[in-house]
Amino acid sequence: MKKKIYVDIAYGRDKKIKGYILDISKTGAAIASPAGIKKGALLKISFKSLGLMLIKCKVVRVNKTVRKGYNYKIGIKFISLDSIQKNILYGFISGLDKRKFFRLEFI
């Protein structure tokens, strides 16, 4: 059974939605989203696993998909990570295999 890691996504003027991680690396992630966000848009994501840390991102890819409630697959690139954020994020990513999180390839 796959464990979903949900994220809070903030973009535009006060727009907030929830999505979940499909794949994550040190440079970015693929997220299942209920809304399409324009390529090039800036956004911030956060998820409970990293506490209250907000990660600034840029949308680099958007694909329409067929997933119940999550109709978009959004590719994001992390931007402006400071050294503390990098250490926390990299530690989280390296621990994913131990948490039974199945990483999916973003095609």
PyMOL commands that set and color helices and strands:
alter all, ss='L'
color gray80, all
select helices_A, chain A and resi 48-50+83-94+96-99
alter helices_A, ss='H'
color red, helices_A
select strands_A, chain A and resi 6-11+15-24+28-33+42-46+55-64+72-78
alter strands_A, ss='S'
color yellow, strands_A
deselect
rebuild
show_as cartoon
